[in-house]
Amino acid sequence: MNVHIDNIISDLKKDNLEAYLLTQFTNIKYLSGYKPTSFAFCIIKDEPVIYASGMDMELANNDSSIEVRQYESFEVMIGEMKKEGIRNLAIEPTLPYSTYAKFRDDFKIDSKTYVDKQRMIKTADEIKKITKATEIAQKSFLDLDIANNTGSEKEVAFDLLRLMIENGASGESFDTIVTGGASSSLPHAVPTDKKLSHPVLIDWGALYNGYCSDNTRTMVYTERQHEISDIVAEAHDKAIKAIRPGMKCCEVDRVARDIISGYGYGDKFIHSTGHSLGLDIHETPGFSPKDETVIEKGMVITVEPGIYLEGEFGVRLEDTVEITSKANVIGDLPLKI
């Protein structure tokens, strides 16, 4: 049994629960090594089991460190659970209501974030994969030669994806954002058929062995754009420099937010300062105003302050940091391109 499952079972016993139901694909992969392609039910208990679909049985048997059974029906699965004496069941907060409804009549149910707690601290192997994903993404961005690219936003996004795959990624870790001009004031802008205009904001990441990377760079040109970029860069650098184990995540957000607010743009910083990543592009904890999670060694979190001037332009700068005795930036891509 792996240490993460041991820890979850210990948490279950403390809370007087007999089992933990998981359906989220990346949580199942995290605990077993097997990532479902259609659906699966993972039951963490003294003798864990995964109920996999028939089309996944070969994959599951090859990859899973947990016993695999072929899913037949809810009735069969619930019957087996009850036969084992399971009465009090923990579920993921993300469990779909339709699935919850199948279990609620047979078990006393409580929502728990046991896996999230495990996933907050990355192993050395996980950090190695995130680092490799970051290196691939950054090399691909430099290979893109954005200064001389005359394509549309969609074409540039496609070129960047192609380069990441050519450089060793299995794909992109999220839909690449390539935007320019006034549209850059939209934090989650979608690439269009229009040609690149200034400034150019690109938010991208590579997927490597199941692990994500995440960077953002904004290429600025006018004096006004440089002024805003310098403020964002100051918030980015000082937030990273401030990070230490023992701080609360919200305190890091405050460092970045106070700097931007000090220049009069506090209401133009419209998202949190960062988020964890790993098997998913957004994990917990995050550098947000309300997140009071205490920072620990082994966490991997982005730092991405931004200023968004509606109708004009936006600037965001993002790097991913590994927490040791301080925050170490993963990769070596310059902030100014």
KENU-469600 format. One line per field, with one value per residue (C-alpha): residue in three letters; residue number from 0; x, y, z. Coordinates in nm, 2 decimals. Example, Ala and Ser with C-alpha at 12.3 -4.5 7.8 and 13.67 -1.06 7.14 Angstrom:
BEGIN
resn c(ALA,SER)
resi c(0,1)
east c(1.23,1.37)
north c(-0.45,-0.11)
up c(0.78,0.71)
END
This chain:
BEGIN
resn c(MET,ASN,VAL,HIS,ILE,ASP,ASN,ILE,ILE,SER,ASP,LEU,LYS,LYS,ASP,ASN,LEU,GLU,ALA,TYR,LEU,LEU,THR,GLN,PHE,THR,ASN,ILE,LYS,TYR,LEU,SER,GLY,TYR,LYS,PRO,THR,SER,PHE,ALA,PHE,CYS,ILE,ILE,LYS,ASP,GLU,PRO,VAL,ILE,TYR,ALA,SER,GLY,MET,ASP,MET,GLU,LEU,ALA,ASN,ASN,ASP,SER,SER,ILE,GLU,VAL,ARG,GLN,TYR,GLU,SER,PHE,GLU,VAL,MET,ILE,GLY,GLU,MET,LYS,LYS,GLU,GLY,ILE,ARG,ASN,LEU,ALA,ILE,GLU,PRO,THR,LEU,PRO,TYR,SER,THR,TYR,ALA,LYS,PHE,ARG,ASP,ASP,PHE,LYS,ILE,ASP,SER,LYS,THR,TYR,VAL,ASP,LYS,GLN,ARG,MET,ILE,LYS,THR,ALA,ASP,GLU,ILE,LYS,LYS,ILE,THR,LYS,ALA,THR,GLU,ILE,ALA,GLN,LYS,SER,PHE,LEU,ASP,LEU,ASP,ILE,ALA,ASN,ASN,THR,GLY,SER,GLU,LYS,GLU,VAL,ALA,PHE,ASP,LEU,LEU,ARG,LEU,MET,ILE,GLU,ASN,GLY,ALA,SER,GLY,GLU,SER,PHE,ASP,THR,ILE,VAL,THR,GLY,GLY,ALA,SER,SER,SER,LEU,PRO,HIS,ALA,VAL,PRO,THR,ASP,LYS,LYS,LEU,SER,HIS,PRO,VAL,LEU,ILE,ASP,TRP,GLY,ALA,LEU,TYR,ASN,GLY,TYR,CYS,SER,ASP,ASN,THR,ARG,THR,MET,VAL,TYR,THR,GLU,ARG,GLN,HIS,GLU,ILE,SER,ASP,ILE,VAL,ALA,GLU,ALA,HIS,ASP,LYS,ALA,ILE,LYS,ALA,ILE,ARG,PRO,GLY,MET,LYS,CYS,CYS,GLU,VAL,ASP,ARG,VAL,ALA,ARG,ASP,ILE,ILE,SER,GLY,TYR,GLY,TYR,GLY,ASP,LYS,PHE,ILE,HIS,SER,THR,GLY,HIS,SER,LEU,GLY,LEU,ASP,ILE,HIS,GLU,THR,PRO,GLY,PHE,SER,PRO,LYS,ASP,GLU,THR,VAL,ILE,GLU,LYS,GLY,MET,VAL,ILE,THR,VAL,GLU,PRO,GLY,ILE,TYR,LEU,GLU,GLY,GLU,PHE,GLY,VAL,ARG,LEU,GLU,ASP,THR,VAL,GLU,ILE,THR,SER,LYS,ALA,ASN,VAL,ILE,GLY,ASP,LEU,PRO,LEU,LYS,ILE)
resi c(0,1,2,3,4,5,6,7,8,9,10,11,12,13,14,15,16,17,18,19,20,21,22,23,24,25,26,27,28,29,30,31,32,33,34,35,36,37,38,39,40,41,42,43,44,45,46,47,48,49,50,51,52,53,54,55,56,57,58,59,60,61,62,63,64,65,66,67,68,69,70,71,72,73,74,75,76,77,78,79,80,81,82,83,84,85,86,87,88,89,90,91,92,93,94,95,96,97,98,99,100,101,102,103,104,105,106,107,108,109,110,111,112,113,114,115,116,117,118,119,120,121,122,123,124,125,126,127,128,129,130,131,132,133,134,135,136,137,138,139,140,141,142,143,144,145,146,147,148,149,150,151,152,153,154,155,156,157,158,159,160,161,162,163,164,165,166,167,168,169,170,171,172,173,174,175,176,177,178,179,180,181,182,183,184,185,186,187,188,189,190,191,192,193,194,195,196,197,198,199,200,201,202,203,204,205,206,207,208,209,210,211,212,213,214,215,216,217,218,219,220,221,222,223,224,225,226,227,228,229,230,231,232,233,234,235,236,237,238,239,240,241,242,243,244,245,246,247,248,249,250,251,252,253,254,255,256,257,258,259,260,261,262,263,264,265,266,267,268,269,270,271,272,273,274,275,276,277,278,279,280,281,282,283,284,285,286,287,288,289,290,291,292,293,294,295,296,297,298,299,300,301,302,303,304,305,306,307,308,309,310,311,312,313,314,315,316,317,318,319,320,321,322,323,324,325,326,327,328,329,330,331,332,333,334,335,336)
east c(0.00,0.13,0.18,-0.10,-0.36,-0.22,-0.27,-0.63,-0.72,-0.58,-0.80,-1.10,-1.06,-1.02,-1.35,-1.53,-1.58,-1.53,-1.45,-1.38,-1.55,-1.35,-1.45,-1.23,-0.98,-0.67,-0.74,-0.77,-0.45,-0.27,-0.36,-0.34,-0.13,-0.44,-0.62,-0.97,-1.07,-1.45,-1.55,-1.44,-1.53,-1.23,-1.32,-1.04,-1.07,-0.86,-0.85,-0.90,-1.07,-1.14,-1.45,-1.35,-1.56,-1.52,-1.34,-1.08,-1.00,-0.68,-0.55,-0.65,-0.50,-0.17,-0.15,-0.33,-0.15,-0.50,-0.72,-0.94,-1.29,-1.51,-1.81,-2.14,-2.40,-2.46,-2.66,-2.37,-2.11,-2.33,-2.41,-2.05,-1.97,-2.25,-2.15,-1.81,-1.97,-1.94,-2.21,-2.04,-1.90,-1.68,-1.70,-1.51,-1.67,-1.66,-1.87,-2.16,-2.50,-2.63,-2.37,-2.43,-2.80,-2.72,-2.54,-2.73,-3.00,-2.76,-2.49,-2.44,-2.23,-1.98,-1.78,-1.40,-1.09,-0.85,-0.69,-0.65,-0.46,-0.22,-0.18,-0.08,0.27,0.45,0.70,1.05,0.93,0.63,0.84,1.08,0.79,0.65,1.00,1.03,0.69,0.80,1.12,0.94,0.69,0.95,1.17,0.87,0.78,1.13,1.12,0.80,0.99,0.69,0.86,0.87,0.54,0.29,0.01,-0.33,-0.39,-0.53,-0.24,0.01,-0.17,-0.16,0.21,0.29,0.10,0.28,0.62,0.54,0.46,0.77,0.97,0.84,0.50,0.20,-0.02,-0.10,-0.20,-0.49,-0.63,-0.35,-0.43,-0.29,-0.44,-0.34,-0.45,-0.77,-0.86,-0.56,-0.76,-0.97,-0.78,-0.92,-0.94,-0.99,-0.77,-0.94,-0.87,-0.73,-0.36,-0.15,-0.17,0.02,0.06,0.07,-0.03,0.04,-0.06,0.04,0.16,0.28,0.16,0.44,0.38,0.05,0.19,0.11,0.32,0.19,0.36,0.24,0.43,0.31,0.52,0.48,0.57,0.44,0.56,0.22,0.24,0.59,0.48,0.21,0.44,0.70,0.44,0.32,0.69,0.75,0.45,0.56,0.92,0.84,0.57,0.81,1.08,0.84,0.73,0.85,0.72,0.50,0.33,-0.03,-0.12,-0.33,-0.03,0.15,-0.15,-0.15,0.21,0.14,-0.20,-0.06,0.21,-0.04,-0.28,0.00,0.02,-0.35,-0.45,-0.59,-0.93,-0.76,-0.61,-0.92,-0.80,-0.59,-0.21,-0.17,-0.28,-0.12,-0.08,0.02,-0.19,-0.45,-0.38,-0.57,-0.51,-0.51,-0.39,-0.38,-0.24,-0.58,-0.72,-0.92,-0.69,-0.54,-0.35,-0.01,0.27,0.48,0.79,0.70,0.42,0.42,0.23,0.21,0.26,0.07,-0.02,-0.19,-0.34,-0.64,-0.74,-1.08,-1.09,-0.72,-0.50,-0.39,-0.06,0.00,0.33,0.33,0.59,0.56,0.76,0.87,0.87,1.18,1.32,1.21,1.03,1.24,1.12,1.09,1.26,1.46,1.25,1.31,1.02,1.07,1.07)
north c(0.00,0.35,0.62,0.84,0.56,0.49,0.85,0.86,0.54,0.70,1.01,0.79,0.61,0.94,1.06,0.73,0.66,0.32,0.42,0.70,0.71,0.88,0.93,1.22,1.08,1.25,1.15,0.79,0.82,0.98,0.69,0.40,0.49,0.42,0.71,0.61,0.69,0.66,0.62,0.44,0.42,0.40,0.29,0.36,0.13,-0.13,-0.32,-0.06,-0.15,0.02,-0.07,0.00,-0.01,-0.31,-0.10,0.01,-0.33,-0.40,-0.05,-0.07,-0.41,-0.29,0.04,0.01,-0.07,-0.12,-0.42,-0.38,-0.53,-0.49,-0.26,-0.44,-0.21,0.03,-0.24,-0.49,-0.24,-0.11,-0.46,-0.55,-0.24,-0.31,-0.67,-0.55,-0.35,0.00,0.23,0.56,0.68,0.98,1.13,1.39,1.74,1.72,1.40,1.46,1.49,1.21,0.98,1.10,1.02,0.65,0.62,0.84,0.59,0.32,0.51,0.80,1.04,1.31,1.53,1.52,1.66,1.38,1.35,1.72,1.73,1.46,1.63,1.96,1.83,1.71,1.42,1.46,1.26,1.49,1.80,1.65,1.60,1.95,2.08,1.89,2.01,2.37,2.33,2.19,2.47,2.74,2.61,2.59,2.95,3.06,2.85,3.02,3.35,3.56,3.88,3.76,3.57,3.71,3.45,3.50,3.44,3.09,3.01,3.11,2.90,2.60,2.66,2.67,2.34,2.18,2.29,2.16,1.82,1.82,1.90,1.61,1.71,1.48,1.79,2.12,2.14,2.37,2.56,2.80,3.17,3.39,3.74,4.10,4.46,4.54,4.17,4.12,4.28,3.96,3.72,3.41,3.55,3.29,3.31,3.45,3.47,3.83,3.90,3.97,4.32,4.49,4.40,4.02,3.81,3.43,3.19,2.84,2.51,2.17,1.83,1.58,1.23,1.36,1.67,2.03,2.35,2.71,3.03,3.37,3.64,3.97,4.14,4.51,4.79,5.14,5.35,5.31,4.93,4.92,5.12,4.87,4.58,4.72,4.73,4.38,4.26,4.43,4.25,3.92,3.95,4.07,3.81,3.54,3.68,3.70,3.33,3.12,2.80,2.89,3.19,3.18,3.17,3.48,3.67,3.61,3.74,4.05,4.12,4.13,4.30,4.58,4.67,4.69,4.88,5.12,5.23,5.29,4.97,4.76,4.73,4.62,4.31,4.09,3.74,3.56,3.57,3.20,2.84,2.51,2.27,1.90,1.64,1.92,2.27,2.41,2.25,2.36,2.57,2.90,3.25,3.41,3.66,3.40,3.10,3.06,2.74,2.74,2.71,2.40,2.26,2.06,2.28,2.39,2.71,2.97,3.34,3.54,3.90,4.11,4.45,4.46,4.80,4.74,4.86,4.92,4.62,4.38,4.26,3.93,3.77,3.41,3.17,2.85,2.81,2.52,2.58,2.47,2.70,2.97,2.99,2.87,2.96,2.66,2.72,3.02,3.21,3.59,3.80,4.05,3.90)
up c(0.00,-0.07,0.18,0.04,0.08,0.43,0.53,0.39,0.58,0.89,0.83,0.77,1.10,1.28,1.14,1.20,0.83,0.67,0.30,0.06,-0.28,-0.57,-0.93,-1.03,-1.29,-1.17,-0.80,-0.91,-1.11,-0.81,-0.58,-0.82,-1.13,-1.35,-1.52,-1.64,-2.00,-1.95,-1.58,-1.27,-0.90,-0.66,-0.31,-0.06,0.25,0.43,0.10,-0.17,-0.50,-0.83,-1.03,-1.39,-1.71,-1.94,-2.20,-1.94,-1.79,-1.98,-1.91,-1.55,-1.49,-1.65,-1.46,-1.13,-0.80,-0.65,-0.71,-1.02,-1.06,-1.37,-1.30,-1.35,-1.19,-0.90,-0.73,-0.74,-0.63,-0.35,-0.24,-0.22,-0.01,0.23,0.26,0.38,0.66,0.50,0.64,0.67,0.34,0.26,-0.09,-0.29,-0.29,-0.67,-0.69,-0.94,-0.78,-1.00,-0.86,-0.50,-0.54,-0.62,-0.28,-0.04,0.05,0.15,0.33,0.57,0.35,0.44,0.20,0.26,0.08,0.19,-0.15,-0.20,0.13,0.00,-0.34,-0.19,-0.12,-0.43,-0.42,-0.58,-0.88,-0.93,-0.91,-1.17,-1.40,-1.35,-1.41,-1.73,-1.85,-1.77,-1.96,-2.27,-2.26,-2.22,-2.50,-2.73,-2.65,-2.74,-3.06,-3.15,-3.21,-3.14,-3.25,-3.61,-3.61,-3.85,-3.79,-3.63,-3.27,-3.35,-3.57,-3.30,-3.04,-3.28,-3.36,-2.99,-2.93,-3.22,-3.09,-2.74,-2.88,-3.10,-2.79,-2.59,-2.45,-2.48,-2.53,-2.38,-2.01,-2.08,-2.38,-2.48,-2.46,-2.73,-2.74,-2.82,-2.81,-2.62,-2.58,-2.36,-2.08,-2.07,-1.84,-2.02,-2.37,-2.65,-2.95,-3.26,-3.64,-3.60,-3.65,-3.34,-3.21,-2.92,-2.64,-2.70,-2.40,-2.41,-2.13,-2.20,-2.05,-2.15,-2.03,-1.96,-1.81,-1.69,-1.51,-1.60,-1.64,-1.66,-1.77,-1.89,-2.07,-2.20,-2.48,-2.44,-2.68,-2.59,-2.30,-2.13,-2.17,-2.03,-1.73,-1.64,-1.71,-1.47,-1.19,-1.26,-1.27,-0.93,-0.78,-0.93,-0.80,-0.45,-0.40,-0.49,-0.27,0.02,0.01,0.30,0.47,0.76,0.58,0.49,0.12,0.17,0.29,-0.04,-0.23,-0.01,-0.10,-0.47,-0.43,-0.20,-0.46,-0.74,-0.52,-0.42,-0.78,-0.80,-0.99,-0.71,-0.87,-1.20,-1.04,-1.08,-0.99,-0.73,-0.73,-0.80,-0.79,-0.73,-1.02,-1.08,-1.24,-1.28,-1.39,-1.09,-0.76,-0.40,-0.22,-0.40,-0.33,-0.29,-0.04,0.14,0.14,0.49,0.41,0.57,0.31,0.33,0.17,-0.14,-0.26,-0.62,-0.68,-0.96,-0.91,-1.17,-1.08,-1.35,-1.44,-1.68,-1.82,-1.99,-2.35,-2.35,-2.27,-2.00,-1.86,-1.67,-1.58,-1.45,-1.32,-1.12,-0.79,-0.59,-0.21,-0.03,0.24,0.00,-0.34,-0.63,-0.98,-1.20,-1.54,-1.65,-1.89,-1.87,-1.76,-2.04,-2.39)
END
